[in-house]
């Protein structure tokens, strides 16, 4: 097939969305499909055989790493030349919404799907725009409703979206490379470096990996850790983001020991995971939690919140501890989260058992299986569109290799009263 992907977010920015798209493009290339990506300027012309067509954007002041990207006339021309079988809109909000409108005007015969990755409505409150939350839900719902199928990464996210009135939902899960993220990557030298030259096992290492931004609820980890005995534990923060300097200043002002590594990728990231002891992940705005899965594959028990995305991966008391914070005062949250972290420090055998179960659980999530669920969605909407064209009568030209009688009830659908949600 030929797949055109329109995305608000792409490399070189590193986050769960861009890493998933990278994996998707690699999978499409390996399986003989052609892809084109329309999105923010990346500085690259191709990735995994896919042509990249970039555009300029307007800086988004609350979050400098993101831009409101502009649809270019070049995009229409490139799409006409490419002649895609399907259009895939990734988190359509601005560029994607314009692209959906363009698809109706210029490419009305091309089927469309969308994928939901980021809980933007929840983010509104973190940026002080809580009044904007209902509008964001309405806008997201409208954008995705214009596509034949909407893919989301987890069962808990699909349940949340159904409550918000989203239709035609399917699961597109994520995977992890267990040959890459593995406990075998543990490095005593790195541990000693984090601990300022002290013996590698002199303290328990707490690890956070992700965007350094307050919508990730980092205040929970910060305040809990500041109340702990730092002769027994040390916090390592991997990543960067708009709150990086502010959080650095907060730790410095309180003279709290912490290690900031900045962004890590590849072997450096895998080594960081495996060299820690506990994964501290306080976010409650995840749709999946890719870093949670990577930490589990690396043998770390997770201390997080019982929230969307994370609860699909972590089993309380088996692969980690999940805190229920509903209705709990903020100060009580800090104390409860601290007690969970301290329990993991004080119970090394529990930590070891949970880490082993985490590795076993991560093995159930492979990238190949995850990506094929999306590809089956592509085939479904293409086959349906081709049948519709034949019913209308016009010749649809050269065959694209998509079977006319493809089964629309493919595995991986969202649980909707036990049945797949369909058009």
Secondary structure, 3 states (H helix, E strand, C coil): CEEEEEECCCCCCCCHHHHHHHHHHHHHHHCCCEEEEEEECCCCCEECCEEEEEECEEECCCCCCCEEECCCHHHHHHHHHHCCCEEEEECCCCHHHHHHHHHHHHCCCCEEEEEECCCHHHHHHHCCCHHHHHHHHHHHHHHHHCCCEEEECCHHHHHHHHHCCCCCEEECCCCCCCCCCCHHHCCHHHHHHHCCCCCCCCCEEEEEECCCCHHHCHHHHHHHHHCCCCCCEEEEEECCCCCHHHHHHHHHHCCCCEEEEECCCHHHHHHHHHCCCEEEECCCCCCCCHHHHHHHHCCCEEEEECCCCHHHCCCECCCEEEECCCCCCHHHHHHHHHHHHHHHHHCHHHHHHHHHHHHHHHCCCCHHHHHHHHHHHHHHHHHHHHHHHHHHCCCCCCCCCCCCCCCCCCCCECCECCECCCC
